[in-house]
Amino acid sequence: MSKIKAFALEKIVKWLLGGELFQGIKEIVDGLMDANIPSAEKRNLAFRKAQVIAAGAASFMVNLAIEAAVYILKAKQSSLEEK
């Protein structure tokens, strides 16, 4: 995964949603990354939790933030594994 793409994506989503909101969603996703539950269940749980903190945001924006958070966190994780 490209660190440059992850960096750019993070900046764009922060701009669209707001930095604090996106940080909260990233924390939700990060907390579920290593959970021993099926991916679909992780995604549904992340979406439900994110909707609580992003009450005024459209659901497609919450979905975007979750997908971006997964990509960014995986990019950071693979970057650490390469070192």
C-alpha positions in Angstrom: 0.0 0.0 0.0 1.2 3.4 -0.8 2.0 5.7 2.1 1.5 8.7 -0.2 -2.0 7.5 -1.1 -2.8 6.9 2.5 -1.5 10.3 3.5 -3.5 12.1 0.8 -6.7 10.1 1.5 -6.4 11.0 5.2 -6.1 14.7 4.4 -9.1 14.6 2.0 -11.4 12.7 4.4 -10.3 15.0 7.3 -11.2 18.0 5.1 -14.6 16.5 4.1 -15.7 15.3 7.6 -13.6 17.3 10.0 -10.5 16.2 11.7 -12.0 15.3 15.1 -14.9 13.3 13.6 -12.5 11.3 11.4 -10.1 10.7 14.3 -13.0 9.3 16.3 -14.0 7.0 13.5 -10.3 5.9 13.0 -10.2 5.0 16.7 -13.4 3.0 16.4 -12.0 1.1 13.4 -8.6 0.6 15.1 -10.3 -0.8 18.1 -12.0 -3.4 16.0 -9.1 -4.3 13.6 -7.9 -7.2 15.8 -11.3 -8.3 17.1 -11.9 -12.0 16.6 -15.2 -11.5 14.8 -16.2 -11.8 11.1 -15.4 -8.8 8.8 -19.0 -8.1 8.0 -19.8 -8.0 11.7 -16.8 -5.7 12.4 -18.0 -3.4 9.6 -21.6 -3.3 11.0 -20.4 -2.6 14.5 -18.0 0.2 13.3 -20.9 1.7 11.3 -23.3 1.7 14.3 -20.6 3.2 16.6 -19.6 5.8 14.0 -23.2 6.9 13.5 -23.4 7.8 17.2 -20.5 10.3 16.9 -21.4 11.4 13.4 -25.1 11.9 14.0 -25.4 14.8 11.5 -23.3 13.2 8.7 -24.8 11.4 5.8 -24.4 7.6 5.9 -22.3 7.5 2.7 -19.9 9.9 4.4 -19.7 7.6 7.5 -19.1 4.6 5.1 -16.4 6.6 3.3 -14.7 7.4 6.6 -14.7 3.8 7.7 -13.3 2.5 4.5 -10.6 5.3 4.5 -9.7 4.5 8.1 -9.3 0.8 7.3 -7.1 1.6 4.3 -5.0 4.1 6.3 -4.5 1.9 9.3 -3.6 -1.1 7.1 -1.1 1.1 5.2 0.5 2.2 8.5 0.6 -1.4 9.8 2.3 -2.7 6.7 4.7 0.2 6.8 5.7 -0.8 10.3 6.0 -4.5 9.4 8.5 -3.6 6.6 10.9 -1.9 9.0 
